[in-house]
């Protein structure tokens, strides 16, 4: 028996690790590469109904705590996305999660109706990207009523495909937002997105380094925030959780699982560790379970909510 097998909304994953949206998820070949490296599932870069150019370079900035990015949700649009999804489906059996974003609940519904044509295993709904607040106004993830509308719109058009809502810490109460998602039909929660936005100034020029001036902060610096978010969401709802944010080793992944995550998203860590990071984390998780006498990750999940210690 594989001790790393987990379930997300009825989907069996050979590993709890999921490629987070936005990293190596633009083509079928890159998704396949990550799947072969040990990810339990892969998530596409967020797509929209129409093509989107995103922000000009420089748009990704490594810094000691991780990354600041202002890519701006660039993507070729749903028509081109469907071609890549079909190619992935022909060449790889690992579960495929498709990330979508839009500017209104109606557009989210239209987009969900299109992407189900590719028979994804799950639709991840990006309601929380901080890089586009100035374009879309208040993010859906910060407005319970708006988030509820989006959740219903996607569910109504997703058919039998499970739906996960990707939440942000940029809201008054993560617990309340998670409850809203559950009440409106969500099958899972992904938490969290990048935080911020943040800014990095080049002291040589005295100007912001990113062309967009600000961007979402990700990487090791946000791990404690993600752990706290997962912990609060697990106390509020019983939905499956994909804990995401700052994971770069097995210990990081274990923190999220012990906080209550069913699976763990890996994103920015790939920039430093390459796709080999998935295999390294899997081996670390298996070694931890063996050393502690656990038979599966299910025995570790939510440990921080229980009395006693591992």
N, C-alpha and C positions, 0 to 999 in steps of 0.2 A: 504493500500500500504506500502510495506517495503521501508523505506527511504534509506536503505543501499545498495539496489540493484545497481549493476554497470554492464557495458558491456565491454568485452575485445575481440576484433576481432570477434564480433558476438556471443560471449559466455556470457551467463547471469550468474552472480555470486550473491548469496544471501547476501554476505558480500564482501567488497573490499579487505579483508585480504587474502593473499595467502601465504601458507607455502613456504618459500624460499628453494631453493635446498641446500642439504647438511645437513639438520637438520631433524631427524626423518623420513627420506624418503627412508630408505633402504628396508623396508618390507611393504607388503600390510596392515598388522595389525597396524603398526605405522602410516601409511598414513590415515587409517580409523579413528584411534583415534583422529588425528588432525582435520579431517573433522567433526567428531561428536562434537568436542570442539568449533566449530564456524568458522572455516576457510571457505572462499568462494570457494577456490580451493586449491589443494595440488600439490607440485612439488617434483618429485623424486630426489634423490641424482644423480649427473651426472653419466651416464654410458658410457662405451666404447665398441667397438666390442669385445675385449678380456678382460678376467679378469685382474685386476690390484691390486697388493698388497698394494700400497701406501707406506707411510713412517713409520718407526718404532716409537714406543712410547718412551718418551712422545711426543705427536703430537698436543695436544690441551692445551692451557694455558690461564686460566682466569687471567685478570689483572684489575685494577680499572676502565679502560676505556672500557672494553669489553672482547674480546677474541683475541688470536693470534693462528692460526691453521695451521698446516702443515700436514694434513691428507694425502695429495698427491693423491686425486681423487681415493681412493681405491673403488673398486666395483667388483661384481662377473662376469661382462660381460653381453652382451645383451641377451644371451640365458636364463640365470637365471633371468634377469630382466623381460623378457617377461612373465615368470611364475608368478612373483609377480604382474605385471600389470593386468594379466588376473584374478587373485584372487581378486584384488581391484575392478575391474570392476564387478565381480560377487556379491560383498558384499556392495558396496557403490556407490551412484549416484552422489556425488559431483564431479565437473569437475577435470580432471586429467591432469596435465602438466608433460611432460617427459623431463628431462634435458639430453643433450648429449654432449660429447666432443670427439675430435679426433686429429690426428696429421697432417692431410692433408685434402684438400677440397674433394678429392675423398672418403676418409674414412668417412667424415661427411655425404656424400651422401649415402654411403652404410648403415650407421647406421640409417639414417632417413628412408630408405626403409624398414629396419627391424622393427623399433619401431612402424610404422604405423599399423603393424599387430595387435597391441593391442588396436587400435582405441582410442588413446589419444585425448583429446580436444585441446591440443596445444603442440608443440615441442619447448622447450627453448634451444637455441644453446649457449653453454658455450665456448666463444672464448677468454676469458679474465682471467682465473685463474692464479694469479701470482706465485703460488707454483711450477709450472712446466716450468717456462721460460728456465731453464738450459737444460731441456730435449727437448723441442720443438723449442727453439730459440725464436725469437721475437714473442710475442703473436699476433694472428690474429687481436685482437681488437686494436692493435697499428699500423696496416698496412692497409690503406684503400683498396688497391687493393686486398690483401689477404682476408680481411673481405668480400669484395664483392663476391669473388669466392666462399667462404664458404656459404654465403647467397644464392647464385644461386644454388649451389649443393644441399643444403637441400631443397629448394623450389621445385626443379625439381623432388625430390624423395618423397616429403611429401604428394603428392596428394592434397586432399581437407583440410588437417589438417593445421591450422594456424601456423605460425612460428614466434617466438620472439627471437631476438638476444640480448644476455646479454653482455652489454658493460662495459668497465672499464675506470676509470679516468686516467689510465696509457697510455695516447695517447696525441698527439699534440692538437687535437680539438675534443671534444665530439660532437659538433654540426655537424662537417664534417662527423664523423663516422656515426651519425644517418642518415644524408642525403644519404650516401653511402648505408646503409641498406635499406632505403626506395626505392632508385633507383633500387636496385637489388631484390626487391620483398618481403621484410620483411613485416609481418602483424602487428608486435608490437615490442617494445623495452623494455628490462628489464635493469634497471640501479639503482644501480651499483653492481659490484662484490666487494670482499674484496679489501683493498688497501694495498700498501706496495710493497714488503714484509717488515715486521718489525722484530726486534730481542729483546729478553728479556734476560738479563744476571743475573744469580744467583750470588749475591755478596758474598755468602759464599764460593762458589767454584771458582768464577771468570770465569765461563764457560757459554755459551748460554744454556738456560733451555731446549729448544726444541732439540730433536735428530737431526732434519734437520737444526738446527741453526736458520733458518728464517721461517716465515710463514705469511699468509695473516691476516691483522688486520680488525676486525669487531666489531660491538657493538656501544654503544652510542657515542664513540669518532668520528665515521665517519658520523653521521647523518648530520651535516652541509655540508659535502662534497656531500652526496647523494642529499640533497635538492638543492644545487647549480647545480648539474649535471642534475637533472630532469628539473629545470627551464630553463637551456640552451637548452636541447633537445626539450622541448615543444616550444621554440621560433623557432627552426629550422625545425621541422617536425610536421605533424598532425597525426602521428601514435599513437595508444594507448600505454601508458607507464605503466609498473609495476615498481613503485618506491621502491627501496630496499636499506636498509642500516641503522642500528642503531635504529630501531623502538622498543620501549618498553612500549609505552602508547598511548592513543588516541591523545594527543597533537602532538606527533611525527608523527603519521600517517597523521594528518591534515596538518602539514607542507608540506609533500610530495604531498598531494592532492592539496593544494593551489598553489604549485609550478607547477602543471600541470599533476600529476599522475592520471591515471584512477583507478588503484588498487595499493595495498601496500604489499610488501613482508615482512614477519616477520621471522627472522632466529635466530640470536644469543640471542634475548630476551627470547626465549623459555628455554634456559639453566637456567636462573635466575627465570623466572616467570612460568615455566611449561606450559602445553597446555592450562591451564585455562586462560592464557594471551589473547587468541583469544576472548573469551567471554567478558573479562574485557574491551578490546579495543572496541569491538562492542558496548557495553553499553555506553562507553564514547563518541563514535561518535554519537550515537542516542541522548544522552543527549545534546550534543553541538548543533545539528541541531534543537532540540526542543526549547532550550533556545534562540537561535538566530533567530528563525522563518523561518528556511530553510525547504523546503519540501523534498529535496533529496541532495545527495552528488554532483550531477551534478551542483547545484547552487554554490557549494564551489570550485569545480575544477578550477584551474587556476586563482584563485582570486588574487594572487600576481602579475598577469600580467595586472590587470584591474585598472582603476582609483578608488580612494576611498578605504574604508576599510569594513571588514565584520561587 
